[in-house]
């Protein structure tokens, strides 16, 4: 990735939107996803579905949409991971769209999702894009845990002051909030100007998890306008990528890479350090409380050890890079692969 910082001059208006759906063995859900795209009240879109080497009938489902609606296009490729597939889709749009969004192949939009995102971008030429909120749905598309996921998306915090503080509900989502936690997902919540993807080079396959890494790199260029509206159903089922037990380590590695990036400005380096230390202060407070209330000796020992670890992390001022073998194991990479 280039270490050159790039300004992203873009027109405020969005005449057309490019949609990318990267799909791997998504046959049970992709028809519902594509139907929600087809039903959008903002009609000036083009959707590229990238079948990432599926062994089921994902391609057949997508092809049926492409045959009846010329705004859909299907690309079939060998399996290379969702970041690579998304980049193929982004590249297929060329320069004929003003903004791009990426949809997971099992989520569904509300009918006005694109219209809401496009209107906010047009109203905020100072922002690189916009994002809304989601709610959980189950495998059948029924909403579950009503309000829980939207509340998580609203609860942005900043640690730039040295303490984790709630972010105003009417404020933009920025690099300052995203380094504290990944609160903007799934990717279909976000619409960003085409030039942003060009400036940052799209998804970085080394990140494996992809979404948080892309947004951290993008918001170095500017903020995302926050929309306090639910625009997507985030489907939860047994095959979710986010349900993998390796995800916490992959997310941690994304934070490590954010701290180490040469693209950080001096202010962004300061924000990263302050946010990391703010998180450790919160952890130390939690472990002190556990130490004071633990009912057993073993519980007090565990709390004391955790308190010591958080203190060491505070003094270090940034996350420690995991061992390369741990990174490969978490990401499921081959022994000769470079994370």
N, C-alpha and C positions, 0 to 999 in steps of 0.2 A: 504494500500500500504506500502511496506517495505521502511524504510528510509535509507537502505544500498545503497551506491553508488557502481555501478558495472561496471567494464571494459568490453568491448565487443570485445574480440579477434575473428576476422572473416577472412577467406581467402579473398583475393582481388577479385578473379574470382567469377563469378556467373554462375553456370552450369544450374540451374533450378530456375524458379520463381513461387511462389504461388500467386494466385489472389483470392481475396475475393469480392464477390458482395452481399451485404446485401440489400434485396428488400422487400418493403412493398407496396402492391397495385401498382405495377410498370408495369402492363400489357401493357399500351400504348407505353412504351419506352424500355423495357428490351431486346426485340429481337434485336434492333439496337445496344444496348450496348454489348450484347454477340457476335453479328456478328463482331463488331470491335475488340473484343478480338480474335475471331477465325481467323481473317485476319492478325494477327501480323506476321511480318517477323522473329521475334525471336520466334521459335516454341516450345522451351523447357519450357512450362508452364503447370500448372494445375489450373483450376478455380473451386472454391467452391461457389455455389450460395446458400445463406441462405434465404429462404422465411420466413419472420418474421410474420407469421400468416395472410397473405393476404386474403382478401375476394373476390378478382378477380382472373383472370387466370394467375397470375404471375408464379405459379408453373408449369402450363401446358406449358408455353412458354419456361421456363428453361429446363423442361424435354425433350422437342423436341431437344434441343441442346445436352443434355446428351446422348440421344439415338443414335445420329449420330456421336458424337465425344467423345471418352472415356476420353478426358482431362477435360471434364465438369462433375461436381458432384452436385447433388441437395440435400439439407437438408431442410426439412420443420419443423418449430418449432412454438410454440405458441408466440404470440406477446409479446416482451419484450423490444423493443426499438432497435435503430440501433447500439448502442455501444455493447450491449449484442450479437446481431446477428453477428456483425463483429468479436467479440471474439470467437464465436462458429466456424466461418469460419477459423480464424487463427489457432485455436486448431486442426481443422480437417486436417491441412496440416502436422502436426507432425513435424519431423525433416528432412524430405526428400526434402526440398527446401532451397536454399541459401539466398533468398530474398523474401520479400512479399510486395504486393501493394494492396490497397483497392479501388475498383471502385464503385461509386454511380451507381444505376441501371437505370439512365437516361442519363448518359454522354457517349461520344464516343471517342475512341482513334484514332489518326492517325495510319496508318499501321505500321510505324516504331517506335512507342512510346516506346515499351519495349526494342527494340534494342538500341535506343539512351540512355535510362536509364541504361541498363546493361553495355554498353560500358563505360559510365562515371564512374560507380562504380568500374569497373575493373581498370580504370586509376587512381582512387583516393582511395587507400587502407586506407588513413588517415581519410576518411569520413564515417559517419554511413549510408549514402545513397545519393540519388541524386533527384533533382526535376526539372521539366521544367515549361512551361507556358501554359495557356489556352486562348481560345477565346469564347465569348458567342455564343450560337446557340439557335434558337427558338424551339418551340414544333415540327416543321417539320424538324429540323436538319439544317436549313439555318443559316449561320453566320450573326450575328447582331452586331451593334456597333463596327464595324471593328477596331481592334487595342486597344480598350479601356481596355479590361480585361488584355491583355498581358502587357500593359503599367502599370497597377496597380501592377502586379506581379513583374515587374522589379523595381518599385519604392520603394525599401527597404530603411529603415532609421534606424539609431542608435542614441540613446540618452545617451549612456554610458559616453560621455564627459560632460554631463550636458546641451547640446543643441542638438536638433534633426538635424542630418546631413545626407545627401544623402550617400548611400552605393555604393561603386564602382561596376560597372556592372559585372566585372570579379571576384568579391569576392564571397566566399561561403555564404550561408544563415546560420545564427547561432542563438544561444540563444539570443545574443545581439541584433539582428535585429527583432526577433520574439516577444520579449517582448514589442517592440514599436508598433507593429500592426500585425494582422493576414493576411499575404499576400500570404500564400501557401495553396491554396484550389482550386478546390475540391481535395479529397484525391488521386484520380487517377493520379495526377501530380507527386506523390512521390513513389519512390521505396526505401525501407530500408532493411538492412541486417536482416536476421531472428533473430539473437541474440539480436538485439535491442528490438524487441517486447517481447522477453523472459525477458530481463533485466528490462524493465519498467512495465511488467505485462499487456501489451496490452492496450485496451481502458478502461477508467475508467467510468462506467455508471453514477457515481455521477456528471460527468461534463455535461451531457445531450447533449451539442453541440458536444463534442467529438474530432473533428479534431485539433483545435488549442491546446487544452489541451494535446493531445498525442504528438504533435510536440514540445511543450515547454518541456515536460518531456524527450523526446528523445534527443533534442539538448543540454541537460545538459551533455550528454555523448560525444558529438562531433558535427561537422557541417554537413550540407547537401551541396553537390556540386551543384552549380547552373548552369543550362543549358538554355541559351538564345534561346530556340526553342519552338514553339507552338506544343504541343503533344496531346492536348485534346480539345474536344468541350464541354463546360460547359453549359448544357441545362437550359434555363430559361423558366419557365411556372408557372401557378397559384398554383401548389401544392408543390413547392420547400420548403424543410425544412427551408432553409435560408431566405425565405420570411416571416416567422412567425414574428409577431410584438413583440414577447417575446425575439427574438434573441439578441438585444442589451444588455438586462440585463443578459442573459446567457453568452454572451461574456465577460461582465464586471465581472461576477462571476468567470470565468476562470482566469482572470487576478488577482483577489483577491487570488484565491487558489495558483497561481504561486508565489505570494509574500509571502504567509504563509507556503510554502512547506518546510519541514525539509531537503529535498534533495538539497536545494541550498547550494553551496559552499560560502565562504565569498566573493569571487569575484562576484559571481552571485547575491548575496544579494545587493552588492554595485551597480551592473549594473541595477537591478530592481529599486532601489531607485533613481538613477540618471536618468533613463529613464522616470520614473513617473514624476519627477520634471521637466524634459525637456519638457514633454507634457503640464504641467501646465504653464510653461513660454510661450510656443507658444499660449496657450489659453488666457493668460492674455494679450498678445500683440494684439490678435484678438479682445478681449473685450474692450481694451483701444481705439482701432481704431473705434469700433462701438460707444463707448461713445462720442467720439469727433465729429462724423458725424451724430449721430441720429437726425432726423428732428423734433422729438416730445419729450415732457417731459417723457411720458410713455416709449419711446424707450431708453432714457437715464437712467431711473430707472432700466429697465431690464438689460441693459449693465453693470450698476454699480453693481447690485446684482450678475451677472455672474462673474464679475471681482473679487468680494469678495470671491465667492465660489472657484474659481481657486486659489486665494491666500491662502485660508485656506487649500486646498488640497496640495499645494506646501509645506506649513509648516509641514503638517502631514507626508509627505514623502512616503505615500503609499495609495492605495485605501481602503476605508472603507467597511467592509463587510455589505451587505444589511441585513435587518431584515429577519429572517427565513420565516416569512409569505410571504414576497415579493419574496424570492427565490422559494418557493413552487408554488406560483401563476404564476411566469414566466415560470417555468419548466413544469407546468401542472401536478404536482405530487399530490398524495392523501394527505389528511390532516395528516395521520400518517406516511408518508414517510420521510426518511432522505435524504436531498440533498447531 
